[in-house]
């Protein structure tokens, strides 16, 4: 059996580190934690979508999530066009700055905010992320209709 490595290459034999990592994930119930907190994240993302006109769509699977930023909810026009740079990317850059100022390492690319906290995240830590996202979406809301 060939398993992918971090760089996309494959190797035939998993390392002891790989086996240990999977063992810890199982022993500590990290997948189950992700499922449980993912339900919380999904509810909170929907609340953010209701409050913020810049949140065109939200989705998640466990703790992996995404907020799609739009300048118009009806047409679903992206807040920032794909592959934008310079001044065209200003809205996403400002959203990134807002998240960073809240202590969150941002993963914002064009019109997407990607969410992926560690599997060991607690519910309290997740609430800090949600508050930071709420604050960042206020910034994005300023560009609706932009």
Protein Blocks (a to p, Z undefined) as FASTA:
>chain_A
ZZddfkopacfbdcfklmmmmmmmmmnommmmmmmmmmmmmmmmmmmmmmpmklmbgcde
hjbccddddfbfklopafbdghiahjllmmmmmmmmmmmmnopacddehjaccddddfkb
cfklmmmmmmmmmmmmmmmmmmgoZZ
